[in-house]
């Protein structure tokens, strides 16, 4: 295969077509980088191959463009076509735009306008990348028709011919519809009635909750001080992962006994109480690590701790503690809320502590609390 060298300060990822276990996939080869891994793991059905030593994703229409949107500003994408394809050489992402996804067409310009509008409205980078990537993929699906010709039937066809056959999730389908509704109602005004884009039937899943004993076991087996404090803080304050990683040393007010969480989900600030026990643990941690910019930093001073490494910590701790459940960091937040409810804390206060906009979200925890359920006597016991 012919090789071309490029000089670029950005990180690089080489993309190749791959047949893996009878499925068409795209392999992603790059030097280890926690930030890039975190981005790739956000792609639906992204997997790591230990035998091939690479990540791989579905070779679906528009996947390369989706990767470019997610990795914009983080890495340069190089596409290495198979030998039987014309132009079998690595192609830098700038040329890949022309080669693979016809990014210079009218729809591309509309999507860029959509991106700028979302930036202006201060949507998060994650939401912007997700919505623009999904919208671009939907527009490529309806080709050769343009976005100006979209109808509600196109969305139905997209769900039936792409989303369902590829076993994509309820969340994925809902996000596609969110992106389309926002685009056609706010940026590209047309006669299309966006309310005709029907959402999937709502899933009613209960939050996963650990017992207090299981939380204690998990925290107890963590020997690294930084890791133990991070996991403890997520449970003790009901934090989301991103909220923990964005904390600054100045966000802790030990005199008032509160923790300030700034610009979390929905661009909202909130405060949560921190106990004297937790303040003592945080002081010990601070004296040991002396963080500069973020409360929890990675191996390089001043840089934020890796999100993917956080999940690795909880998984390893569960193995050591003998907790045989697929625990995620968010389970600790669910457990915090449920344990507060079982201790008699008013639901309204729990809503404020979690930063929920709607009380209906918080009310989910009433369905997993065992305080009242345990008092119910089964008629079987009277037989």
N, C-alpha and C positions, 0 to 999 in steps of 0.2 A: 504494500500500500504506500502510495506517495505521501511524503510528510512535508508539512510547511511549518516553519517556526514563527511565532509571534512574540513580540516583546510587549509585555503588559504588566503593570503593577498590580492589577486586580488578581484575585484568586481565579483559578480556571477549573472548569469541569468539562470532561470529555464525554460526549453522549454517543452511544453506539446502539444499533439495533441488535436484539438478542432473542433467541428462541429458548425459553426456559420452561421445562416441564410441559411442552406443547403449547405454551402461550407466547404471544408476541409481546416482548418487553423492551424497555430502553435501559441500558446499563449506564450508570453515572459514576465516573472514575475521577477522584480528586484526592489531594493530600488531606489527611485528617484535619477537620475544622469543626468545632462544636456548633458554631453559628450556622454553617451550611447544613450540617446534619439536622439541626432543629427545623430549618426551612423545608428540607426534603421530606422529613417525617410528617409534615403537615399535608403532603400530597396524598390523596386517597389511594390506598393499597400500595404505598411505598414499602419496600422490603429490603432487608440486608441479607446478602448471600455470603456466608462464611467461606464456602468453597471457592467462590470467584473473587472474594475480597472487594465487593463493590455493592453499592445500592442499586436497586432497579425499580422501575415504575411501569405502569401499563403503557403500551405503545398505542395509545388512543389518538384519534384526530384532535389536533390542537394541544397535545400534551407538551410538545416542545415550547410552544408559545406560552403555555401556562407556567412552565419552568422559568422562562425568560422574565415573565412578569414578577414572579416570586423572588427571583434572584437579581433583579435590576438593582444596580448599585452595590451588589455584594460579590458578584462573580461574573466572569466572562464565560459564555457557553460555547463549546466547540462541538460541531456535529460531524462525526466520522461515518460517512455512508458506506454500505457494503460494496464489495468490489464489483458486483454486477450492476450497480447503479452508476449513472453518469456523475462525473465530478466527485470521485471517491477520495476526497481530501477533507481534512478538518476545515470547518468554516466558522469564522468568528461570529459572535452573536449579531453584530451589525449587519452582516451579509445574510445571516440566517433568516433575518426578518423578511428579506426579499425572497429567499429561496424556498422557505417552508410555509410561511403563513400569509404571504401577500399582504404584509402589514401596511403597505402604502395605499390601500384602497380607501374608499370613503368611510367604511365602517371603522377602520383603524383610527381615522381622524376623529370620528365621533367618540370612540372609546377614550382617546387622549383628552378630549374635551370633558368627558365624564370624570376622568382621573383628576383633572385640574379643578373641577367643581367640587369633588369630594375633599381634595386637599384644602380648598377654600373654606369648606364647611367643617374642617378639622376632624374628619373621620380618621380613625387609627390607620397606621400603615398596613396592618394585617388585613383590615376590612377592605381597604382600597385595592390591595393586591388580589384578594379573593374575588371581589365583585368584578373587577376589570378582566381578570383571567377567565372567570366563568362566563361573562358576557361575550368575550371574544370567542370562546369555544362554542357557545350557542349560535353566534352569527356564522361561524364557519360551517356549522351543521346544516344551516338552511341554504347555503350556497347552491346555485348561483344567484338566488334571490338576495336582495339587500335588506338591511335592517328596517328601511322605510316601508317594506312590504310585509313585515311580521304580523301574524294574526295569532289569536289564542290557540288555534289548531296547531300551529307550529310548536308551541310549548308542549301540547299534549303528545305530539309526534316525537319530540325530543325526549320526553320522559319514557315513552313506550319503546322507542328504538335505540336509545342510548343509555339513559340512566338505569332503567330496570334491567336490561340485558347485562350490563356491566356490574350489577349488584351494588350500585352506589347507594349511599344511605339516605334516610329521611332528611337528615340535616343538609346534605348536599343538594337535594331537590329543593328544599325550602330556601336555601341561599341563592340558588339560581333564580328563583322567582322573586326574591328580595331585590336582587341586582337588576332584573328586567323591569320590575315595577318602578324602582328608583330612577332608572335611566329614562324610561318612556314618560314618566310623570314630571321629572325635574329638568332634564337636559335636552332630550329630543322630543319636543312636544308634537304629538300627532293625534289623529282621530281615534287611535287605538284606545279602547277602554281597558286600563290595566287591571281593573277588578275582575276581568274575565280570565285572568291567569289564576286558576284554582290551585290552592295549596294542597299538599297531601293531608290526609286525615291525621290529626294531631296524635302523637304518641303520648301515652300516659305512663311514664316510667318513674318508679320511686327512687329517691336518692340512695346511694349505697352508704351504709353506716357501720362503723366499727364500735365495739363495746369499749368502755373505759379501760378495761383490763388489756384489751388488744392494743390500744394506743400506748399504754404504759409499757407493754412488752416491746413494741416496735422502737420507741424512743430509748428504752433501756439498753438495747443491744448496739446502739450507735456509739462507737468509741471516739470518733473524730469530733472535737469540740464544735467546730464550725457547723458541721452537718447536723449534730444534735440540736444546736440552738436554732438552726433554720427550720427543722421539722417541728420542734417544740413551738416556735413562734406561729407557724401556719395553723397548728391546732389550737393554741392558746388564744389566738385572736381571730380565727376563722378567715384567714387570708386566702386569696387566689394566688397562684404561683407568680404571676406577673407583678402583683402588688408587693409580694415579698422581695422580689428581685429589684424592684424600683425604689425600695426604701433607702433613705439617706440617714447618716448618723444623727442629724439634727431633727429627724422626725419623731424621736423618742423624747417625751417630756416626763422625766422621772419624778419631778416635783408634783406635777398634777396627776401622775399615774395614768397617762394616756399615750396612745400611739396615733400619729397623724398619717392617714393614707391619702395621698394626693393624686388627683386626676386618674382615678381608677376607671372601671368600666362605666361608660356613659359620661365620661369627663367629670366625675363627681369626686369631691373631697369628703372624707368622713373621719371620725375619731373612734377608737375602740379602747376600752380600759386595759391596762397592763398591771398585773399584781406585783407586789413587792418581791415575790419569789422570782417572777420573770425578769424584773429589773436587775436583780442580783446576778442572774445568769447572763444577762446582756452586758453588764459591767465587766464581768470576768472575761467574756468573749472579746469585748472592745480592748481591754488591756493586753490581751494575748495577740490579737491580730492587727490592731490599730488601722482600721479601714480608712480610706481617704475620701473617695467620691461616693461610693455606694456602701451601705451597711454590710452587704455581703459581696465580696469581690472574688474574681477568679484568681488564677495563678499570676496574672499581671496586675499590679497595683493600679487602682483607678478604673479598671474595667469590670463591667457587670458579670456576676456569676452566670454560668451557662444554664439555660432552662432545661436542656436535655440531661445534664448531669444531675439536676435535682430529681428527676424521675428515676434515675439510676440508683440514687441514694435510698429512696423508699422501697424499691424492689429488692435491693440487697438486704435491707433491714428486715423486710418481711420474711425472707428466706431464713435469716439467722434466728428470728423470733419464732419461727414455726407457724406463721400466720399464712394459711393456704388459701388466700383469696387474691384476686387480681387487683390489688390495691393501687390506687393512683393518689397523687397529692390532693386532688379535689375531694377524695373520700374524707380527709381530715377536716375540711371545711364543713362538709355535711355532718360529720360526727360532732363537731363543735356546736352547731346549731341544734341538733337533736338532743344533745346532752344538756344544753341550756334549757330547752323546752321541758325536758324531764325533771329538771331541778326547780321548775315553777316560774321561770322567767317569762314575762309577758311577750306574746308574739309580736307586738308592735316594737318592742325594744330589740328583739332579735332581727326584725326587718331593718332597723337602723344600723345595727352592728354589721350586718352582711352587705349593706348598701343596695338592697333590692328596691327597685322603683315601685313595684306592685306587691301588695300584701298577699296576692294569690300565689306568687312564687314562694314566699315564706311558708304559706299554709301547707305546702307539700310535706313539711317535716312533721306535721300532725299525723300523717299516715304511716310514719315509720317509728314514731315514739312508742315504746312498749309500756310506758308508765300506766296508762289506763287499760291497755289490752291485757296486761297480766292480771288485772283484777276481775276479768271476765271468767266466769266458771262455765266450763263446757257441760252440756247436758249428759255427755258420755259418762262423766264422773258420778252421776246419780243412778246409773244403771245397776 
